[in-house]
Amino acid sequence: MKIVFFGTTEFGIPALNALLNSKHEVLSVVTSVGKAGGRGLKLNESPIKKFALTKGIKILQPKSLKDPLFLEDLKLLNPDMNVVIAFRMLPEVVWNMPVLGTINIHASLLPDYRGASPINTCIINGENQTGLTCFKLKHEIDTGDVISQIKVDINTNETFGELHDRLSDLSSNFLLESIEKYIKGEVLLTQGISSKIAKKIYLEDCLIDFNKSCVEITNLVRGLSPNPCAYTLLNGKKIKIFSCDYELINHKLEIGSIIHDKKTLKIACKDGLISLKDIQLEGKKRMDIKSFIIGFKF
């Protein structure tokens, strides 16, 4: 198969590497345009581009996926198939161009958690299982016919970052197996309807509401760690929380009030106490809670 690979984040690197080491031919990698940021406003290129450069692959970075020059480049490549992993929505003129169309790998068990944040949202919602879905792209986002799926148990206390890396690693063999199944013309399954949606996560979604339960708060912290990261405010400054424990106890403390000693910092919530473990105060480095307490004036 002659394949054009669409991707941006590090999630797609294992799958791209698997394609490069397979019998298939990767004609080009399409990725996002680099953005200026940080000191000196240096151009930050996508992880997929950085990886592709080490492999000598042709790279396309259109500002618009409907750019006539970009579309002409794709036509000249004449791929049998497009493969999409962690990229933005494609226009029909792109996904319908190859003779076999475009397949996408999504990090959930579709139709559950279609959308921008499937891994985060599964953990935040307290799910104990997720997985990977390979499907054929069509108009509506994440709704195409399913080619194959694998189920993955979510470990106790597993964070977004840990689950992200596990699913990313699994996607390499999963992609190759899905391509073989698709080529053989095995039956595609039509997706059903689900109320479980993985919407884009904004900064306001990361602010902890201590009126919620210990389990809900802990799941939020897990589901956003290490990025974009759940946070609260302490002395008017943002404090990111990467990990925490909790105690289910009855108390008469004011919700959000702080209890601390030389080793622990706990915050009262609806049904117990949230004990912070790994945090980062605005303007400071990430540190364990003991180190933080030593240097902080309450």
Buried (B, 14 or more C-beta within 10 A) or exposed (E): BBBBBBBBBBBBBBBBBBBBEBEBEBBBBBBBEBEEEEEEEEEEBBBBBBBBEEEEBEBBBBEEBEEEEBBEBBEEBEBBBBBBBBBEEBEEEBBBBBEBBBBBBBBBBBBBBBBBBBBBBBBBBEBEEBBBBBBBBBEEBBBBEBBBBBEBEBEEEBBBBBBBBBBBEBBBEBBBBBBEBBEEEEEBEEBEEEEBBBEEBEEEBBEBEBEBBBBBBBBBBBBBBBEBBBBBEBEEEBBBBBBBBBEEEEBEBEEBEBEBEEEBBBBBBBBBBBBBBBBBBEEBEBBEBEEBBEEBEE
